[in-house]
């Protein structure tokens, strides 16, 4: 599923593809090697989910969805 990571007050973006998704997070393969900020948003399927980067390596990134308090 196509997705976009957004950070830096919406000024920075990285395109990618969601490889795996669960209720708690997602693994995304990035179209280009990009360093993503620790706190970001994942835009996919008309949804914008706040996320935290758990790991990033070799063109992929692991995200944990941040639940509202």
mmCIF file of the N, C-alpha and C atoms, coordinates in Angstrom:
data_MODEL
# 
_entry.id   MODEL 
# 
loop_
_atom_site.group_PDB 
_atom_site.id 
_atom_site.type_symbol 
_atom_site.label_atom_id 
_atom_site.label_alt_id 
_atom_site.label_comp_id 
_atom_site.label_asym_id 
_atom_site.label_entity_id 
_atom_site.label_seq_id 
_atom_site.pdbx_PDB_ins_code 
_atom_site.Cartn_x 
_atom_site.Cartn_y 
_atom_site.Cartn_z 
_atom_site.occupancy 
_atom_site.B_iso_or_equiv 
_atom_site.pdbx_formal_charge 
_atom_site.auth_seq_id 
_atom_site.auth_comp_id 
_atom_site.auth_asym_id 
_atom_site.auth_atom_id 
_atom_site.pdbx_PDB_model_num 
ATOM 1   N N  . UNK A 1 1  ? 0.847  -1.161 0.000  1.00 0.00 ? 1  UNK A N  1 
ATOM 2   C CA . UNK A 1 1  ? 0.000  0.000  0.000  1.00 0.00 ? 1  UNK A CA 1 
ATOM 3   C C  . UNK A 1 1  ? 0.906  1.242  0.000  1.00 0.00 ? 1  UNK A C  1 
ATOM 4   N N  . UNK A 1 2  ? 0.691  2.183  -0.907 1.00 0.00 ? 2  UNK A N  1 
ATOM 5   C CA . UNK A 1 2  ? 1.485  3.408  -0.939 1.00 0.00 ? 2  UNK A CA 1 
ATOM 6   C C  . UNK A 1 2  ? 1.279  4.230  0.330  1.00 0.00 ? 2  UNK A C  1 
ATOM 7   N N  . UNK A 1 3  ? 2.342  4.910  0.771  1.00 0.00 ? 3  UNK A N  1 
ATOM 8   C CA . UNK A 1 3  ? 2.276  5.728  1.975  1.00 0.00 ? 3  UNK A CA 1 
ATOM 9   C C  . UNK A 1 3  ? 3.297  6.856  1.876  1.00 0.00 ? 3  UNK A C  1 
ATOM 10  N N  . UNK A 1 4  ? 3.102  7.875  2.712  1.00 0.00 ? 4  UNK A N  1 
ATOM 11  C CA . UNK A 1 4  ? 4.047  8.983  2.795  1.00 0.00 ? 4  UNK A CA 1 
ATOM 12  C C  . UNK A 1 4  ? 4.330  9.263  4.257  1.00 0.00 ? 4  UNK A C  1 
ATOM 13  N N  . UNK A 1 5  ? 5.615  9.388  4.594  1.00 0.00 ? 5  UNK A N  1 
ATOM 14  C CA . UNK A 1 5  ? 6.018  9.812  5.929  1.00 0.00 ? 5  UNK A CA 1 
ATOM 15  C C  . UNK A 1 5  ? 6.171  11.322 5.900  1.00 0.00 ? 5  UNK A C  1 
ATOM 16  N N  . UNK A 1 6  ? 5.660  11.990 6.927  1.00 0.00 ? 6  UNK A N  1 
ATOM 17  C CA . UNK A 1 6  ? 5.675  13.450 6.995  1.00 0.00 ? 6  UNK A CA 1 
ATOM 18  C C  . UNK A 1 6  ? 6.270  13.864 8.342  1.00 0.00 ? 6  UNK A C  1 
ATOM 19  N N  . UNK A 1 7  ? 7.205  14.835 8.328  1.00 0.00 ? 7  UNK A N  1 
ATOM 20  C CA . UNK A 1 7  ? 7.789  15.355 9.562  1.00 0.00 ? 7  UNK A CA 1 
ATOM 21  C C  . UNK A 1 7  ? 8.278  16.776 9.312  1.00 0.00 ? 7  UNK A C  1 
ATOM 22  N N  . UNK A 1 8  ? 8.838  17.390 10.337 1.00 0.00 ? 8  UNK A N  1 
ATOM 23  C CA . UNK A 1 8  ? 9.338  18.756 10.201 1.00 0.00 ? 8  UNK A CA 1 
ATOM 24  C C  . UNK A 1 8  ? 8.223  19.746 9.919  1.00 0.00 ? 8  UNK A C  1 
ATOM 25  N N  . UNK A 1 9  ? 7.150  19.697 10.714 1.00 0.00 ? 9  UNK A N  1 
ATOM 26  C CA . UNK A 1 9  ? 5.979  20.565 10.530 1.00 0.00 ? 9  UNK A CA 1 
ATOM 27  C C  . UNK A 1 9  ? 5.363  20.422 9.147  1.00 0.00 ? 9  UNK A C  1 
ATOM 28  N N  . UNK A 1 10 ? 5.466  19.232 8.575  1.00 0.00 ? 10 UNK A N  1 
ATOM 29  C CA . UNK A 1 10 ? 4.858  18.957 7.274  1.00 0.00 ? 10 UNK A CA 1 
ATOM 30  C C  . UNK A 1 10 ? 5.709  19.370 6.094  1.00 0.00 ? 10 UNK A C  1 
ATOM 31  N N  . UNK A 1 11 ? 6.900  19.926 6.353  1.00 0.00 ? 11 UNK A N  1 
ATOM 32  C CA . UNK A 1 11 ? 7.760  20.399 5.271  1.00 0.00 ? 11 UNK A CA 1 
ATOM 33  C C  . UNK A 1 11 ? 8.614  19.290 4.661  1.00 0.00 ? 11 UNK A C  1 
ATOM 34  N N  . UNK A 1 12 ? 8.858  18.215 5.399  1.00 0.00 ? 12 UNK A N  1 
ATOM 35  C CA . UNK A 1 12 ? 9.685  17.120 4.910  1.00 0.00 ? 12 UNK A CA 1 
ATOM 36  C C  . UNK A 1 12 ? 8.829  15.880 4.707  1.00 0.00 ? 12 UNK A C  1 
ATOM 37  N N  . UNK A 1 13 ? 9.064  15.203 3.578  1.00 0.00 ? 13 UNK A N  1 
ATOM 38  C CA . UNK A 1 13 ? 8.262  14.026 3.235  1.00 0.00 ? 13 UNK A CA 1 
ATOM 39  C C  . UNK A 1 13 ? 9.135  12.954 2.592  1.00 0.00 ? 13 UNK A C  1 
ATOM 40  N N  . UNK A 1 14 ? 8.714  11.708 2.763  1.00 0.00 ? 14 UNK A N  1 
ATOM 41  C CA . UNK A 1 14 ? 9.372  10.586 2.114  1.00 0.00 ? 14 UNK A CA 1 
ATOM 42  C C  . UNK A 1 14 ? 8.298  9.602  1.662  1.00 0.00 ? 14 UNK A C  1 
ATOM 43  N N  . UNK A 1 15 ? 8.335  9.230  0.400  1.00 0.00 ? 15 UNK A N  1 
ATOM 44  C CA . UNK A 1 15 ? 7.374  8.277  -0.155 1.00 0.00 ? 15 UNK A CA 1 
ATOM 45  C C  . UNK A 1 15 ? 7.849  6.855  0.106  1.00 0.00 ? 15 UNK A C  1 
ATOM 46  N N  . UNK A 1 16 ? 6.894  5.951  0.239  1.00 0.00 ? 16 UNK A N  1 
ATOM 47  C CA . UNK A 1 16 ? 7.239  4.556  0.453  1.00 0.00 ? 16 UNK A CA 1 
ATOM 48  C C  . UNK A 1 16 ? 6.038  3.645  0.277  1.00 0.00 ? 16 UNK A C  1 
ATOM 49  N N  . UNK A 1 17 ? 6.232  2.397  0.675  1.00 0.00 ? 17 UNK A N  1 
ATOM 50  C CA . UNK A 1 17 ? 5.193  1.371  0.578  1.00 0.00 ? 17 UNK A CA 1 
ATOM 51  C C  . UNK A 1 17 ? 5.096  0.644  1.907  1.00 0.00 ? 17 UNK A C  1 
ATOM 52  N N  . UNK A 1 18 ? 3.886  0.522  2.434  1.00 0.00 ? 18 UNK A N  1 
ATOM 53  C CA . UNK A 1 18 ? 3.684  -0.238 3.669  1.00 0.00 ? 18 UNK A CA 1 
ATOM 54  C C  . UNK A 1 18 ? 3.827  -1.720 3.331  1.00 0.00 ? 18 UNK A C  1 
ATOM 55  N N  . UNK A 1 19 ? 4.777  -2.367 3.995  1.00 0.00 ? 19 UNK A N  1 
ATOM 56  C CA . UNK A 1 19 ? 5.047  -3.791 3.778  1.00 0.00 ? 19 UNK A CA 1 
ATOM 57  C C  . UNK A 1 19 ? 4.244  -4.636 4.764  1.00 0.00 ? 19 UNK A C  1 
ATOM 58  N N  . UNK A 1 20 ? 4.190  -4.178 6.013  1.00 0.00 ? 20 UNK A N  1 
ATOM 59  C CA . UNK A 1 20 ? 3.426  -4.860 7.057  1.00 0.00 ? 20 UNK A CA 1 
ATOM 60  C C  . UNK A 1 20 ? 2.732  -3.806 7.901  1.00 0.00 ? 20 UNK A C  1 
ATOM 61  N N  . UNK A 1 21 ? 1.548  -4.131 8.392  1.00 0.00 ? 21 UNK A N  1 
ATOM 62  C CA . UNK A 1 21 ? 0.817  -3.206 9.257  1.00 0.00 ? 21 UNK A CA 1 
ATOM 63  C C  . UNK A 1 21 ? 0.061  -3.990 10.312 1.00 0.00 ? 21 UNK A C  1 
ATOM 64  N N  . UNK A 1 22 ? 0.046  -3.450 11.528 1.00 0.00 ? 22 UNK A N  1 
ATOM 65  C CA . UNK A 1 22 ? -0.747 -4.025 12.611 1.00 0.00 ? 22 UNK A CA 1 
ATOM 66  C C  . UNK A 1 22 ? -1.450 -2.876 13.320 1.00 0.00 ? 22 UNK A C  1 
ATOM 67  N N  . UNK A 1 23 ? -2.195 -3.176 14.352 1.00 0.00 ? 23 UNK A N  1 
ATOM 68  C CA . UNK A 1 23 ? -2.869 -2.111 15.091 1.00 0.00 ? 23 UNK A CA 1 
ATOM 69  C C  . UNK A 1 23 ? -1.866 -1.233 15.831 1.00 0.00 ? 23 UNK A C  1 
ATOM 70  N N  . UNK A 1 24 ? -0.659 -1.741 16.068 1.00 0.00 ? 24 UNK A N  1 
ATOM 71  C CA . UNK A 1 24 ? 0.347  -0.995 16.832 1.00 0.00 ? 24 UNK A CA 1 
ATOM 72  C C  . UNK A 1 24 ? 1.392  -0.279 16.022 1.00 0.00 ? 24 UNK A C  1 
ATOM 73  N N  . UNK A 1 25 ? 1.483  -0.578 14.716 1.00 0.00 ? 25 UNK A N  1 
ATOM 74  C CA . UNK A 1 25 ? 2.525  0.069  13.922 1.00 0.00 ? 25 UNK A CA 1 
ATOM 75  C C  . UNK A 1 25 ? 2.602  -0.468 12.516 1.00 0.00 ? 25 UNK A C  1 
ATOM 76  N N  . UNK A 1 26 ? 3.726  -0.140 11.847 1.00 0.00 ? 26 UNK A N  1 
ATOM 77  C CA . UNK A 1 26 ? 3.892  -0.541 10.453 1.00 0.00 ? 26 UNK A CA 1 
ATOM 78  C C  . UNK A 1 26 ? 5.373  -0.619 10.101 1.00 0.00 ? 26 UNK A C  1 
ATOM 79  N N  . UNK A 1 27 ? 5.660  -1.406 9.066  1.00 0.00 ? 27 UNK A N  1 
ATOM 80  C CA . UNK A 1 27 ? 6.990  -1.431 8.456  1.00 0.00 ? 27 UNK A CA 1 
ATOM 81  C C  . UNK A 1 27 ? 6.831  -0.876 7.052  1.00 0.00 ? 27 UNK A C  1 
ATOM 82  N N  . UNK A 1 28 ? 7.659  0.114  6.730  1.00 0.00 ? 28 UNK A N  1 
ATOM 83  C CA . UNK A 1 28 ? 7.554  0.811  5.454  1.00 0.00 ? 28 UNK A CA 1 
ATOM 84  C C  . UNK A 1 28 ? 8.879  0.698  4.701  1.00 0.00 ? 28 UNK A C  1 
ATOM 85  N N  . UNK A 1 29 ? 8.803  0.357  3.425  1.00 0.00 ? 29 UNK A N  1 
ATOM 86  C CA . UNK A 1 29 ? 9.979  0.388  2.543  1.00 0.00 ? 29 UNK A CA 1 
ATOM 87  C C  . UNK A 1 29 ? 9.985  1.762  1.877  1.00 0.00 ? 29 UNK A C  1 
ATOM 88  N N  . UNK A 1 30 ? 11.058 2.513  2.076  1.00 0.00 ? 30 UNK A N  1 
ATOM 89  C CA . UNK A 1 30 ? 11.162 3.859  1.522  1.00 0.00 ? 30 UNK A CA 1 
ATOM 90  C C  . UNK A 1 30 ? 11.594 3.808  0.058  1.00 0.00 ? 30 UNK A C  1 
ATOM 91  N N  . UNK A 1 31 ? 11.048 4.716  -0.762 1.00 0.00 ? 31 UNK A N  1 
ATOM 92  C CA . UNK A 1 31 ? 11.430 4.786  -2.173 1.00 0.00 ? 31 UNK A CA 1 
ATOM 93  C C  . UNK A 1 31 ? 12.870 5.257  -2.334 1.00 0.00 ? 31 UNK A C  1 
ATOM 94  N N  . UNK A 1 32 ? 13.334 6.138  -1.430 1.00 0.00 ? 32 UNK A N  1 
ATOM 95  C CA . UNK A 1 32 ? 14.710 6.628  -1.432 1.00 0.00 ? 32 UNK A CA 1 
ATOM 96  C C  . UNK A 1 32 ? 15.244 6.594  -0.012 1.00 0.00 ? 32 UNK A C  1 
ATOM 97  N N  . UNK A 1 33 ? 16.535 6.341  0.128  1.00 0.00 ? 33 UNK A N  1 
ATOM 98  C CA . UNK A 1 33 ? 17.172 6.341  1.452  1.00 0.00 ? 33 UNK A CA 1 
ATOM 99  C C  . UNK A 1 33 ? 17.048 7.743  2.051  1.00 0.00 ? 33 UNK A C  1 
ATOM 100 N N  . UNK A 1 34 ? 16.368 7.855  3.188  1.00 0.00 ? 34 UNK A N  1 
ATOM 101 C CA . UNK A 1 34 ? 16.093 9.138  3.831  1.00 0.00 ? 34 UNK A CA 1 
ATOM 102 C C  . UNK A 1 34 ? 16.156 8.960  5.335  1.00 0.00 ? 34 UNK A C  1 
ATOM 103 N N  . UNK A 1 35 ? 16.752 9.905  6.033  1.00 0.00 ? 35 UNK A N  1 
ATOM 104 C CA . UNK A 1 35 ? 16.759 9.895  7.495  1.00 0.00 ? 35 UNK A CA 1 
ATOM 105 C C  . UNK A 1 35 ? 15.478 10.580 7.966  1.00 0.00 ? 35 UNK A C  1 
ATOM 106 N N  . UNK A 1 36 ? 14.617 9.834  8.631  1.00 0.00 ? 36 UNK A N  1 
ATOM 107 C CA . UNK A 1 36 ? 13.317 10.334 9.093  1.00 0.00 ? 36 UNK A CA 1 
ATOM 108 C C  . UNK A 1 36 ? 13.430 10.705 10.571 1.00 0.00 ? 36 UNK A C  1 
ATOM 109 N N  . UNK A 1 37 ? 12.810 11.822 10.964 1.00 0.00 ? 37 UNK A N  1 
ATOM 110 C CA . UNK A 1 37 ? 12.820 12.261 12.359 1.00 0.00 ? 37 UNK A CA 1 
ATOM 111 C C  . UNK A 1 37 ? 12.153 11.225 13.254 1.00 0.00 ? 37 UNK A C  1 
ATOM 112 N N  . UNK A 1 38 ? 12.523 11.219 14.528 1.00 0.00 ? 38 UNK A N  1 
ATOM 113 C CA . UNK A 1 38 ? 12.003 10.236 15.474 1.00 0.00 ? 38 UNK A CA 1 
ATOM 114 C C  . UNK A 1 38 ? 10.486 10.286 15.606 1.00 0.00 ? 38 UNK A C  1 
ATOM 115 N N  . UNK A 1 39 ? 9.918  11.475 15.561 1.00 0.00 ? 39 UNK A N  1 
ATOM 116 C CA . UNK A 1 39 ? 8.462  11.634 15.617 1.00 0.00 ? 39 UNK A CA 1 
ATOM 117 C C  . UNK A 1 39 ? 7.982  12.117 14.257 1.00 0.00 ? 39 UNK A C  1 
ATOM 118 N N  . UNK A 1 40 ? 7.012  11.409 13.690 1.00 0.00 ? 40 UNK A N  1 
ATOM 119 C CA . UNK A 1 40 ? 6.539  11.728 12.343 1.00 0.00 ? 40 UNK A CA 1 
ATOM 120 C C  . UNK A 1 40 ? 5.080  11.304 12.208 1.00 0.00 ? 40 UNK A C  1 
ATOM 121 N N  . UNK A 1 41 ? 4.562  11.444 11.009 1.00 0.00 ? 41 UNK A N  1 
ATOM 122 C CA . UNK A 1 41 ? 3.201  11.002 10.684 1.00 0.00 ? 41 UNK A CA 1 
ATOM 123 C C  . UNK A 1 41 ? 3.267  10.078 9.484  1.00 0.00 ? 41 UNK A C  1 
ATOM 124 N N  . UNK A 1 42 ? 2.390  9.088  9.457  1.00 0.00 ? 42 UNK A N  1 
ATOM 125 C CA . UNK A 1 42 ? 2.262  8.188  8.318  1.00 0.00 ? 42 UNK A CA 1 
ATOM 126 C C  . UNK A 1 42 ? 0.931  8.478  7.648  1.00 0.00 ? 42 UNK A C  1 
ATOM 127 N N  . UNK A 1 43 ? 0.988  8.881  6.399  1.00 0.00 ? 43 UNK A N  1 
ATOM 128 C CA . UNK A 1 43 ? -0.188 9.212  5.606  1.00 0.00 ? 43 UNK A CA 1 
ATOM 129 C C  . UNK A 1 43 ? -0.450 8.060  4.642  1.00 0.00 ? 43 UNK A C  1 
ATOM 130 N N  . UNK A 1 44 ? -1.626 7.422  4.781  1.00 0.00 ? 44 UNK A N  1 
ATOM 131 C CA . UNK A 1 44 ? -1.992 6.299  3.918  1.00 0.00 ? 44 UNK A CA 1 
ATOM 132 C C  . UNK A 1 44 ? -3.498 6.107  3.957  1.00 0.00 ? 44 UNK A C  1 
ATOM 133 N N  . UNK A 1 45 ? -4.078 5.693  2.867  1.00 0.00 ? 45 UNK A N  1 
ATOM 134 C CA . UNK A 1 45 ? -5.514 5.380  2.782  1.00 0.00 ? 45 UNK A CA 1 
ATOM 135 C C  . UNK A 1 45 ? -6.389 6.447  3.441  1.00 0.00 ? 45 UNK A C  1 
ATOM 136 N N  . UNK A 1 46 ? -6.120 7.705  3.159  1.00 0.00 ? 46 UNK A N  1 
ATOM 137 C CA . UNK A 1 46 ? -6.892 8.826  3.707  1.00 0.00 ? 46 UNK A CA 1 
ATOM 138 C C  . UNK A 1 46 ? -6.810 8.905  5.230  1.00 0.00 ? 46 UNK A C  1 
ATOM 139 N N  . UNK A 1 47 ? -5.723 8.368  5.811  1.00 0.00 ? 47 UNK A N  1 
ATOM 140 C CA . UNK A 1 47 ? -5.486 8.422  7.257  1.00 0.00 ? 47 UNK A CA 1 
ATOM 141 C C  . UNK A 1 47 ? -4.151 9.118  7.511  1.00 0.00 ? 47 UNK A C  1 
ATOM 142 N N  . UNK A 1 48 ? -4.053 9.810  8.630  1.00 0.00 ? 48 UNK A N  1 
ATOM 143 C CA . UNK A 1 48 ? -2.813 10.429 9.065  1.00 0.00 ? 48 UNK A CA 1 
ATOM 144 C C  . UNK A 1 48 ? -2.566 9.972  10.493 1.00 0.00 ? 48 UNK A C  1 
ATOM 145 N N  . UNK A 1 49 ? -1.601 9.054  10.663 1.00 0.00 ? 49 UNK A N  1 
ATOM 146 C CA . UNK A 1 49 ? -1.329 8.452  11.974 1.00 0.00 ? 49 UNK A CA 1 
ATOM 147 C C  . UNK A 1 49 ? -0.039 9.014  12.560 1.00 0.00 ? 49 UNK A C  1 
ATOM 148 N N  . UNK A 1 50 ? -0.078 9.548  13.795 1.00 0.00 ? 50 UNK A N  1 
ATOM 149 C CA . UNK A 1 50 ? 1.161  9.956  14.451 1.00 0.00 ? 50 UNK A CA 1 
ATOM 150 C C  . UNK A 1 50 ? 1.984  8.708  14.791 1.00 0.00 ? 50 UNK A C  1 
ATOM 151 N N  . UNK A 1 51 ? 3.310  8.791  14.566 1.00 0.00 ? 51 UNK A N  1 
ATOM 152 C CA . UNK A 1 51 ? 4.186  7.628  14.733 1.00 0.00 ? 51 UNK A CA 1 
ATOM 153 C C  . UNK A 1 51 ? 5.476  8.003  15.438 1.00 0.00 ? 51 UNK A C  1 
ATOM 154 N N  . UNK A 1 52 ? 6.134  6.978  15.929 1.00 0.00 ? 52 UNK A N  1 
ATOM 155 C CA . UNK A 1 52 ? 7.485  7.100  16.460 1.00 0.00 ? 52 UNK A CA 1 
ATOM 156 C C  . UNK A 1 52 ? 8.343  6.060  15.743 1.00 0.00 ? 52 UNK A C  1 
ATOM 157 N N  . UNK A 1 53 ? 9.521  6.485  15.288 1.00 0.00 ? 53 UNK A N  1 
ATOM 158 C CA . UNK A 1 53 ? 10.442 5.572  14.605 1.00 0.00 ? 53 UNK A CA 1 
ATOM 159 C C  . UNK A 1 53 ? 11.055 4.638  15.639 1.00 0.00 ? 53 UNK A C  1 
ATOM 160 N N  . UNK A 1 54 ? 10.929 3.337  15.410 1.00 0.00 ? 54 UNK A N  1 
ATOM 161 C CA . UNK A 1 54 ? 11.490 2.317  16.286 1.00 0.00 ? 54 UNK A CA 1 
ATOM 162 C C  . UNK A 1 54 ? 12.856 1.876  15.768 1.00 0.00 ? 54 UNK A C  1 
ATOM 163 N N  . UNK A 1 55 ? 12.956 1.721  14.455 1.00 0.00 ? 55 UNK A N  1 
ATOM 164 C CA . UNK A 1 55 ? 14.224 1.363  13.818 1.00 0.00 ? 55 UNK A CA 1 
ATOM 165 C C  . UNK A 1 55 ? 14.208 1.849  12.377 1.00 0.00 ? 55 UNK A C  1 
ATOM 166 N N  . UNK A 1 56 ? 15.413 2.024  11.820 1.00 0.00 ? 56 UNK A N  1 
ATOM 167 C CA . UNK A 1 56 ? 15.539 2.408  10.421 1.00 0.00 ? 56 UNK A CA 1 
ATOM 168 C C  . UNK A 1 56 ? 16.840 1.823  9.885  1.00 0.00 ? 56 UNK A C  1 
ATOM 169 N N  . UNK A 1 57 ? 16.750 1.044  8.796  1.00 0.00 ? 57 UNK A N  1 
ATOM 170 C CA . UNK A 1 57 ? 17.930 0.417  8.208  1.00 0.00 ? 57 UNK A CA 1 
ATOM 171 C C  . UNK A 1 57 ? 17.654 -0.039 6.787  1.00 0.00 ? 57 UNK A C  1 
ATOM 172 N N  . UNK A 1 58 ? 18.627 0.114  5.912  1.00 0.00 ? 58 UNK A N  1 
ATOM 173 C CA . UNK A 1 58 ? 18.599 -0.431 4.553  1.00 0.00 ? 58 UNK A CA 1 
ATOM 174 C C  . UNK A 1 58 ? 17.308 -0.115 3.800  1.00 0.00 ? 58 UNK A C  1 
ATOM 175 N N  . UNK A 1 59 ? 16.898 1.142  3.824  1.00 0.00 ? 59 UNK A N  1 
ATOM 176 C CA . UNK A 1 59 ? 15.736 1.557  3.033  1.00 0.00 ? 59 UNK A CA 1 
ATOM 177 C C  . UNK A 1 59 ? 14.385 1.188  3.611  1.00 0.00 ? 59 UNK A C  1 
ATOM 178 N N  . UNK A 1 60 ? 14.360 0.657  4.829  1.00 0.00 ? 60 UNK A N  1 
ATOM 179 C CA . UNK A 1 60 ? 13.107 0.334  5.497  1.00 0.00 ? 60 UNK A CA 1 
ATOM 180 C C  . UNK A 1 60 ? 13.048 1.025  6.846  1.00 0.00 ? 60 UNK A C  1 
ATOM 181 N N  . UNK A 1 61 ? 11.837 1.173  7.358  1.00 0.00 ? 61 UNK A N  1 
ATOM 182 C CA . UNK A 1 61 ? 11.665 1.837  8.635  1.00 0.00 ? 61 UNK A CA 1 
ATOM 183 C C  . UNK A 1 61 ? 10.538 1.157  9.411  1.00 0.00 ? 61 UNK A C  1 
ATOM 184 N N  . UNK A 1 62 ? 10.746 0.986  10.719 1.00 0.00 ? 62 UNK A N  1 
ATOM 185 C CA . UNK A 1 62 ? 9.735  0.416  11.593 1.00 0.00 ? 62 UNK A CA 1 
ATOM 186 C C  . UNK A 1 62 ? 9.104  1.512  12.419 1.00 0.00 ? 62 UNK A C  1 
ATOM 187 N N  . UNK A 1 63 ? 7.793  1.570  12.437 1.00 0.00 ? 63 UNK A N  1 
ATOM 188 C CA . UNK A 1 63 ? 7.059  2.640  13.113 1.00 0.00 ? 63 UNK A CA 1 
ATOM 189 C C  . UNK A 1 63 ? 6.114  2.077  14.157 1.00 0.00 ? 63 UNK A C  1 
ATOM 190 N N  . UNK A 1 64 ? 5.990  2.785  15.262 1.00 0.00 ? 64 UNK A N  1 
ATOM 191 C CA . UNK A 1 64 ? 5.000  2.477  16.286 1.00 0.00 ? 64 UNK A CA 1 
ATOM 192 C C  . UNK A 1 64 ? 3.979  3.608  16.256 1.00 0.00 ? 64 UNK A C  1 
ATOM 193 N N  . UNK A 1 65 ? 2.697  3.263  16.133 1.00 0.00 ? 65 UNK A N  1 
ATOM 194 C CA . UNK A 1 65 ? 1.658  4.287  16.168 1.00 0.00 ? 65 UNK A CA 1 
ATOM 195 C C  . UNK A 1 65 ? 1.572  4.859  17.580 1.00 0.00 ? 65 UNK A C  1 
ATOM 196 N N  . UNK A 1 66 ? 1.468  6.175  17.669 1.00 0.00 ? 66 UNK A N  1 
ATOM 197 C CA . UNK A 1 66 ? 1.356  6.860  18.962 1.00 0.00 ? 66 UNK A CA 1 
ATOM 198 C C  . UNK A 1 66 ? -0.135 7.013  19.266 1.00 0.00 ? 66 UNK A C  1 
ATOM 199 N N  . UNK A 1 67 ? -0.562 6.422  20.364 1.00 0.00 ? 67 UNK A N  1 
ATOM 200 C CA . UNK A 1 67 ? -1.967 6.469  20.746 1.00 0.00 ? 67 UNK A CA 1 
ATOM 201 C C  . UNK A 1 67 ? -2.273 7.773  21.468 1.00 0.00 ? 67 UNK A C  1 
ATOM 202 N N  . UNK A 1 68 ? -3.447 8.364  21.219 1.00 0.00 ? 68 UNK A N  1 
ATOM 203 C CA . UNK A 1 68 ? -3.811 9.589  21.932 1.00 0.00 ? 68 UNK A CA 1 
ATOM 204 C C  . UNK A 1 68 ? -3.961 9.329  23.423 1.00 0.00 ? 68 UNK A C  1 
ATOM 205 N N  . UNK A 1 69 ? -3.599 10.311 24.197 1.00 0.00 ? 69 UNK A N  1 
ATOM 206 C CA . UNK A 1 69 ? -3.672 10.154 25.666 1.00 0.00 ? 69 UNK A CA 1 
ATOM 207 C C  . UNK A 1 69 ? -5.025 10.535 26.182 1.00 0.00 ? 69 UNK A C  1 
# 
